[in-house]
Amino acid sequence: MYNLIKNILFRYPPESIHHSVMRGMKTIYSLPLGKQILEAFCGVKTKGLEREVFGLKFSNPVGLAAGFDKDAKYIDELASLGFGFVEIGTVTPVAQPGNDLPRLFRLPADKALINRMGFNNEGAVAAARRLQHKKSNIIVGGNIGKNKVTPNEEAVSDYEKCFHALYEVVDYFVVNVSSPNTPNLRALQEKEPLKQLLHHLQFLNSQKKVQKPILLKIAPDLTTEQLDDIVEIVQETKLAGIVATNTTISREGLQTPAAEVTEIGAGGLSGLPVKDKSTEVIRYIHKKSNGAFPIIAVGGIFTAADAQEKLDAGAALVQVYTGFIYEGPTIVKKICAGLRR
């Protein structure tokens, strides 16, 4: 059924149809018995799938990655689809429009997306206000970044503002320094600026009555030496864990014609083409650190087998994004049923 619906949806521009579909789901959810209908079709039986990771109790290990619900507009609706957790953002201190349209592209032959959204969002304070009114008890992560106009030398201040704005309304934080769509952002993954940023956030965290888990989201394009540095920094700064991985700037091995890919231009590639690279990064980090900290896996997860592969590589939890778009609203139900088996 969803394949038929998808064929219709894929005739429309990706970003506009995303907003239309989500508004439609919000309308269904608001109707009498709407929530129950969504849960009946998409809900997950969580018995045997619960797990505790970095001090939080997840009803199941399948979450929604950052980038889908940037502004925390659909938390309760997404909870009804069975997600064990939802990561909002990336949010920045000040609202920004992001990059020029079009900035989101489908590669159906590869089950992939290319995006250069550029942290379009309504700001951390607006997201926090919405989260104050959520009704479900789903775990929410806050993915935080810097504004495009903020120079890297002042980036720490942007992350601090986001941390304070979201602290009361999210369960964990993810520091995003790995998006390829904000100029020079990935330079913050280098050892010294990254240590400075994470030490500062952990200091702010230590001043709170209850410390929130802080994780680091990394790119799949890092060298072995850079991954070694990441492991060292995570342990030195006592981060709660890592999210691996963000989108890739590579275009290797695509089935989509090269001319079409070239015409699309810059952006991060997600979906099936990044699956193996993401798994390799997870396996390497897990082995290098001797499993010292949890890893949330994201990248090319479409099926229960994909999720199991990530868990076998050392991940504690998984997130979907592109798989959700290609597989539809029952993806969590199907993955969890497969993991249970």
Secondary structure, 3 states (H helix, E strand, C coil): CHHHHHHHHCCCCHHHHHHHHHHHHHHHHHCCCHHHHHHHHHCCCCCCCCEEECCEEECCCEEECCCCCCCCCCHHHHHCCCCCEEEEEEECCCCECCCCCCCEEEEHHHCEEEECCCCCECCHHHHHHHHCCCCCCCEEEEEECCCCCCCHHHHHHHHHHHHHHHCCCCCEEEEECCCCCCCCHHHHHCHHHHHHHHHHHHHHHHCCCCCCCEEEEECCCCCHHHHHHHHHHHHHHCCCEEEECCCECCCCCCCCCHHHHHHHCCCEEEEHHHHHHHHHHHHHHHHHCCCCCCEEEECCCCCHHHHHHHHHHCCCEEEECHHHHHHCCCHHHHHHHHHHC
